Amino acid sequence: MRWISKILKILALLVLSLVFFLALLFRSDLPEEEVVEKYSTPQSHFIEVDGVKVHVRFLGEGEPIFLLHGSFSSLHTWDVWQQELSPYYMTISLDFPGHGLTGPDEKKRYSIEDYSQLVFDLAEKLNLPKFHLAGNSMGGAVALQMASQRPDKVLSLNLIDASGAPRREVRSLDSTQSQARGGGAWIFRLASHPFFSKILLKCTPKFLFIMNMKEVYGDQSKISEEAVTRYYELMLREGNRRATLDRLTQPRNTSIHFDRLTMPTLILWGAKDTWIPLSQGEALEKAISGSNLIVFEGVGHVPMEEIPTESVAEYLSFLGVEVRKNYLQPPKHVAYAD
């Protein structure tokens, strides 16, 4: 019976070690007021849209451009783009519900269709009958959904490492949802797991965000401590962790009709994107008639963060703006055109 006693002692020690480890990782939610004070800017506005107080940032004047961020992100991902676009256009970035300073939606409306409707409602509230759309990752899927639903409202489309490309083969519902939410990215699988997701609600270590950013950047030397801290603290904003888990376990709910996408379309992609591979960008170019795909060598999933001035230069050129600043000279890239 001694060996049974030893096994029980070892198990008890393992359980206590696990409890101690989780206690070290425990992180309380950050109060909304504290996070808003730290991360809002003079250009920040909080606009009520269908019962949700949406954090919106405006810069510039002229034709409007909606800038739509990806999963786990916020409107801060567009910081440089807004600065460079604002001399020529009115730029409108926003935090989707469950992200950034907007925080959770009591009705849990986190699908692509929900986000698309929110942007339409915001545009109507701002009296903007037509607009340009630019979206990264999940935000690209939102832009695709909007352009497919109301092509008459969309002046142009810019898809940056976007989800939502048509797929030739669908093996299972689970694999489809996994691809749509970031391919093989481990963070999506972890957050969707019924056991680990409950742990992440209270135990959210910062090193997970460092690992996450190392995945989405092609050049890891460009990852700043400031950016990691911002991503981390915005996730800890009261209610955002719960909203993220609710969002990742909901059906995707998209209905994109690619034959309706006749507006000018630019597709930008990082060649080293491990979340949504380049093959998805190539599939989008084939599906959208007249579109043009530009690939940035050595760049990951978020070109507007990793190479902001180079990537926005391509977008400005697409919009017909001649860029004269030396630091905005286009990088070496490979353009795919059939």
C-alpha positions in Angstrom: 0.0 0.0 0.0 3.0 2.3 0.3 3.2 2.8 -3.5 -0.5 4.0 -3.4 0.3 6.5 -0.7 3.3 7.7 -2.7 1.2 8.1 -5.9 -1.4 10.1 -3.9 1.2 12.3 -2.5 2.7 13.0 -5.9 -0.8 13.7 -7.4 -1.5 16.1 -4.5 1.8 17.8 -5.1 1.0 18.2 -8.8 -2.5 19.6 -8.0 -1.0 22.1 -5.5 1.7 23.1 -8.0 -1.0 23.7 -10.7 -3.1 25.8 -8.4 0.0 27.8 -7.4 0.9 28.3 -11.1 -2.6 29.4 -12.0 -2.6 31.8 -9.0 0.6 33.4 -10.4 -1.1 33.8 -13.8 -4.3 35.3 -12.4 -5.2 38.7 -13.8 -8.2 40.8 -12.9 -10.1 42.8 -15.4 -8.9 46.3 -15.9 -11.7 48.9 -15.2 -13.2 50.5 -18.3 -12.4 54.0 -17.1 -8.7 53.2 -16.5 -8.3 51.7 -20.0 -10.2 54.5 -21.7 -8.1 57.2 -20.0 -4.9 55.5 -21.1 -5.8 54.5 -24.7 -8.2 57.1 -26.0 -7.0 60.0 -28.0 -8.2 63.6 -28.7 -9.8 62.1 -31.9 -11.7 59.4 -30.0 -15.5 59.5 -29.9 -17.9 57.1 -28.4 -21.0 56.8 -30.6 -24.0 54.7 -29.7 -24.9 52.3 -32.4 -27.9 50.0 -31.8 -27.3 50.0 -28.1 -23.5 49.6 -28.3 -21.2 52.5 -27.3 -18.6 52.2 -30.1 -15.1 53.7 -29.9 -14.5 55.6 -33.2 -11.6 57.7 -34.2 -11.8 60.3 -37.0 -8.8 61.9 -38.9 -8.9 64.0 -42.0 -11.5 65.3 -44.4 -12.8 64.2 -47.8 -14.1 60.8 -49.1 -14.6 58.5 -46.1 -12.5 55.4 -45.6 -13.6 52.8 -42.9 -10.5 51.0 -41.5 -11.6 47.6 -40.0 -9.2 45.7 -37.7 -8.8 42.0 -37.1 -9.4 39.5 -34.4 -7.7 40.3 -31.0 -6.8 43.8 -32.3 -8.2 47.3 -32.1 -8.3 50.6 -34.1 -4.7 51.3 -32.9 -3.5 48.9 -35.6 -4.2 51.7 -38.0 -2.3 54.5 -36.2 0.2 55.2 -39.0 -2.3 54.6 -41.8 -4.7 57.1 -40.4 -1.9 59.7 -40.2 -0.8 59.2 -43.7 -4.3 58.9 -45.3 -5.8 61.8 -43.4 -4.3 64.6 -45.6 -6.4 63.2 -48.5 -9.4 61.4 -47.0 -11.6 61.3 -43.9 -10.5 58.1 -42.1 -12.8 56.3 -39.7 -11.4 53.5 -37.5 -13.4 51.8 -34.9 -13.1 49.1 -32.2 -15.5 46.2 -33.0 -17.7 45.0 -30.0 -15.6 42.8 -27.8 -12.4 44.6 -28.7 -10.5 47.7 -27.6 -12.3 50.4 -25.8 -15.8 49.5 -27.2 -16.0 46.5 -24.9 -18.6 43.8 -24.9 -22.1 43.8 -26.4 -24.8 42.7 -24.0 -26.6 40.9 -26.9 -23.3 39.1 -27.9 -23.5 40.2 -31.5 -20.0 39.2 -32.6 -20.4 37.5 -36.0 -19.1 38.9 -39.3 -22.7 39.8 -40.3 -23.2 41.6 -37.0 -20.1 43.6 -37.4 -21.0 44.4 -41.0 -24.4 45.7 -40.0 -22.8 47.8 -37.2 -20.6 49.5 -39.8 -23.5 50.1 -42.1 -25.5 51.6 -39.1 -22.5 53.8 -38.2 -22.2 55.1 -41.8 -25.9 55.9 -41.8 -25.6 57.7 -38.5 -22.7 59.7 -39.9 -24.7 60.4 -43.1 -22.2 58.7 -45.3 -24.0 57.1 -48.3 -20.8 55.9 -49.9 -17.3 55.0 -48.6 -14.1 53.1 -49.2 -13.4 49.9 -47.1 -10.1 48.6 -45.9 -9.9 45.6 -43.6 -7.3 43.3 -42.1 -7.9 39.6 -41.3 -11.3 39.4 -39.7 -11.9 43.1 -40.7 -11.2 42.0 -44.3 -14.1 39.4 -44.0 -16.3 42.2 -42.7 -15.3 44.4 -45.7 -16.1 41.5 -48.1 -19.5 40.9 -46.5 -20.4 44.6 -46.7 -19.2 44.9 -50.3 -21.1 41.8 -51.3 -24.3 42.9 -49.5 -24.3 46.6 -50.7 -21.9 47.0 -53.5 -23.6 50.3 -54.4 -22.2 51.8 -51.2 -18.6 50.7 -51.5 -16.3 53.0 -53.6 -13.3 50.6 -53.4 -12.1 47.6 -51.4 -8.8 47.0 -49.8 -8.2 43.5 -48.3 -5.1 43.1 -46.2 -4.3 39.5 -45.2 -8.0 39.1 -45.1 -10.1 36.1 -44.1 -13.1 35.2 -46.2 -11.6 33.7 -49.3 -13.6 31.1 -51.2 -12.4 27.5 -50.5 -12.4 24.7 -52.9 -12.8 22.0 -50.3 -14.7 21.9 -47.0 -13.8 18.9 -45.0 -15.7 19.7 -41.9 -17.4 22.5 -40.1 -14.7 22.6 -37.5 -11.9 22.9 -40.1 -13.8 25.6 -41.9 -14.3 27.7 -38.8 -10.6 27.2 -37.9 -9.4 28.4 -41.2 -11.8 31.4 -41.1 -10.6 32.5 -37.7 -6.9 32.4 -38.4 -5.9 29.1 -40.0 -3.8 27.0 -37.7 -3.1 29.8 -35.2 -2.8 28.1 -31.8 -4.4 31.0 -29.9 -7.7 30.4 -31.7 -7.7 26.7 -30.8 -6.8 27.4 -27.2 -9.5 30.1 -26.8 -12.1 27.8 -28.3 -11.2 24.8 -26.1 -14.0 24.2 -23.5 -11.5 23.7 -20.6 -8.6 26.1 -21.4 -11.1 28.9 -22.4 -12.4 29.0 -18.8 -8.8 29.3 -17.5 -8.1 32.1 -19.9 -11.0 34.1 -18.5 -9.0 34.7 -15.3 -5.5 33.6 -16.1 -4.2 35.5 -19.1 -0.4 35.7 -19.0 1.4 38.4 -20.9 3.8 36.0 -22.5 0.9 34.6 -24.6 0.6 38.0 -26.3 4.3 38.0 -26.9 4.1 34.6 -28.5 1.1 35.7 -30.5 2.8 38.8 -31.9 5.9 36.8 -32.9 3.5 34.7 -35.0 1.9 37.6 -36.8 5.1 39.6 -37.5 7.5 38.5 -40.2 10.3 40.5 -38.7 10.1 40.0 -34.9 12.6 42.8 -34.3 9.8 45.3 -35.1 7.7 44.1 -32.2 7.7 46.9 -29.5 7.0 46.5 -25.8 4.5 49.3 -26.1 2.5 47.4 -28.7 2.5 44.2 -26.7 1.4 46.0 -23.6 -1.4 47.7 -25.5 -2.7 44.4 -27.0 -2.5 42.9 -23.5 -4.2 45.6 -21.6 -7.0 46.1 -24.1 -7.8 42.4 -23.8 -8.0 42.8 -20.0 -10.4 45.7 -20.4 -13.5 44.7 -18.4 -15.6 42.2 -20.4 -13.3 41.8 -23.4 -12.0 38.3 -22.4 -15.6 36.9 -22.0 -16.6 38.6 -25.3 -13.6 37.0 -27.1 -14.6 33.5 -26.0 -18.2 34.1 -26.9 -17.2 35.4 -30.3 -14.9 32.4 -31.1 -17.5 29.9 -30.2 -20.3 31.5 -32.4 -21.1 30.4 -36.0 -19.2 32.5 -38.6 -22.4 33.6 -40.4 -21.1 35.0 -43.7 -22.7 35.0 -47.2 -20.2 36.5 -49.6 -21.2 36.7 -53.3 -17.9 37.3 -55.2 -19.6 38.0 -58.5 -21.1 41.2 -56.9 -17.6 42.6 -56.1 -17.2 44.8 -59.1 -15.6 47.8 -57.3 -11.9 48.5 -57.6 -10.1 46.1 -55.3 -6.6 46.0 -54.0 -5.3 43.0 -52.1 -2.2 43.3 -49.9 -0.5 40.3 -48.3 2.5 39.4 -46.2 4.5 36.6 -47.8 5.3 35.2 -44.3 1.7 35.2 -43.0 1.3 32.0 -41.0 -2.2 32.8 -39.8 -3.8 33.2 -43.3 -1.4 32.0 -45.9 -0.7 33.7 -49.2 -2.7 31.0 -51.0 -5.8 32.7 -49.6 -4.8 36.0 -51.1 -4.3 34.3 -54.4 -7.7 32.7 -54.1 -9.2 36.2 -53.5 -7.5 37.6 -56.5 -9.0 34.9 -58.7 -12.5 35.3 -57.2 -12.7 39.1 -57.5 -12.6 40.2 -61.1 -10.1 42.9 -61.9 -8.5 42.8 -58.4 -4.7 43.2 -58.0 -2.6 41.3 -55.4 0.6 42.8 -54.1 2.8 40.6 -51.9 5.3 42.0 -49.4 8.3 39.8 -49.0 9.4 39.0 -45.4 6.3 40.5 -43.9 3.7 38.7 -41.7 0.0 39.0 -41.0 -0.3 42.7 -40.2 1.6 44.8 -42.9 -0.1 48.0 -41.7 1.7 47.5 -38.3 4.9 45.9 -39.5 5.6 48.0 -42.5 3.0 50.8 -42.1 4.5 53.5 -44.4 5.4 51.1 -47.2 2.0 49.4 -47.1 0.0 52.6 -46.9 2.0 53.9 -49.9 0.6 51.1 -52.0 -2.9 51.9 -50.8 -2.5 55.6 -51.6 -1.2 54.8 -55.1 -4.2 52.5 -55.6 -6.5 55.4 -54.6 -4.7 57.7 -57.1 -2.6 59.7 -54.7 1.0 60.4 -55.8 3.2 59.9 -52.7 6.3 62.1 -52.7 7.8 61.4 -49.2 11.0 59.5 -49.4 10.2 57.3 -46.5 7.1 56.2 -48.3 8.9 54.7 -51.2 7.3 51.3 -52.0 9.2 48.2 -50.8 10.3 45.4 -53.0 7.4 43.2 -53.6 6.0 40.5 -55.9 2.8 41.3 -57.8 0.7 38.4 -58.9 -1.4 38.9 -61.9 -2.9 36.3 -64.2 
